[in-house]
Amino acid sequence: MANYKSELMKTLTERGFLYQCTDEDALDALAAKESVVGYIGFDCTAPSLHVGSLVQIMMLRILQKSGGRPIVLIGGGTTKIGDPSDKDKSRPILTPEKIGENKNGIQQVFSKFLDFDGPNGAIMADNADWLDKLGYIEFLRDIGKHFTINKMIQLESVKRRIEREQPMTFLEFNYTLLQSYDYLELNRRHGCRLQLGGSDQWGNILGGADLTRRIDSKEVYGFTTPLITTASGGKMGKTAEGAVWLNADDRFGKEFVRSPYEYWQFWRNTEDADVGKFLKLFTDLPLGEIEALEALEGADINKAKIRLANEATKLLHGASAAKSAEETAMKTFIGGGTAEGLPTFETSLDELDSLLAVDASLLCELCASKGEARRHIKAGALKINDKPVSDPMTSFASEDINDDGVIKLSVGKKRHALLKPV
């Protein structure tokens, strides 16, 4: 590992964030002598970000903790086109109203990780502020002339579509120009000299750095992370139940929410081989402490997983929510009883005796279909109050309601919910 002088480069590399950098030595020298302003863009494609975006958010956090100033760039303008990077087909076109709603949903998470006050307080910007005002002819004349078709078709996002004979619209083809213009604009407005992102953004980042150099003769830098996958090859932030969203507020739709307990449980279920890597990427724990946790073997690795779950949940939802989630898990898995904090779903008390366990598993979002529920019943994995259901036609009775006024449903050892008759 290189002998870096700046805290920024030392931290990013030691914790496993570095994949590509336009000029490591120059960026290191810059960060060692002054506060670096850097940004990452987040398009408004959903009303919540998910764990797949967390590595980018943590990089902004490290930038700020190292003395730099982070810019959160909300893609109110670029979302109208859709980033073709790492995509095999075009994104659906969203209405301005939907983009605005999504923007409101994703903005709330950043205050959990970044400080927006003080001399290096984070900046929240929206590229619609400048992209919406661009004139088409002027943009082509002033910006488009710096991009060649020859180079653009070599971008991975474009090349993949062409090789697979999948259509790529001229609208999407312009995305690189707009993102490159963002970098130029942020450099002019805020002195931004660093763009961070995932490895799929490398071509777009190079385009912005080159454009800023060509037009304003400013030297700026790019830094990307590797694609973060699980040890088994899965995509980070994806589970059998879907994406692990960062919002706990359901005002933008329940399908884009994960409760603090569900979030904690996601990290607790980390594969053994990923614990050390995830502690470095997604927590603030010192590296020495992480090394000690990585050294745990056998059943003791669960202590490291619990620490990971607590630290990650504390960053997003606060220390109280992390503690509550751990207590809920202990009661649920060790005590064998129900506990506050589990996802709770309501049903009519009058209809309880006609509600089948199969249907309840769908209602409580433990299964995606009746077929899946039946398979779990056949395997003895679907349980009511910790007792396996043996018959798909099993229904509920008032005797199933415990002293807390709920019924506990489970699939396997790790997925639980409460059914509350009202």
Secondary structure, DSSP 8 states (H G I E B T S, - for coil): -----SHHHHHHHHTT--SEES-HHHHHHHHHHS--EEEEEEE-SSSS-BGGGHHHHHHHHHHHHTT-EEEEEEETTGGGT---TT-SS------HHHHHHHHHHHHTTHHHH---SSTT--EEEETHHHHTT--HHHHHHHTGGG--HHHHTTSHHHHHHHHTT----HHHHTHHHHHHHHHHHHHHHH---EEEEEGGGHHHHHHHHHHHHHHH----EEEEE---B-TTS-BTTEETTEE-BS---GGG-GGG---HHHHHHHHHT--GGGHHHHHHHH----HHHHHHHHT--GGGHHHHHHHHHHHHHHHHH-HHHHHHHHHHHIIIIII-S--TTS-EEEE-STTGGG-BHHHHHHHTTS-SSHHHHHHHHHTT-EEETTEE---TT-B--GGG--TTS-EEEEETTTEEEEEEE-
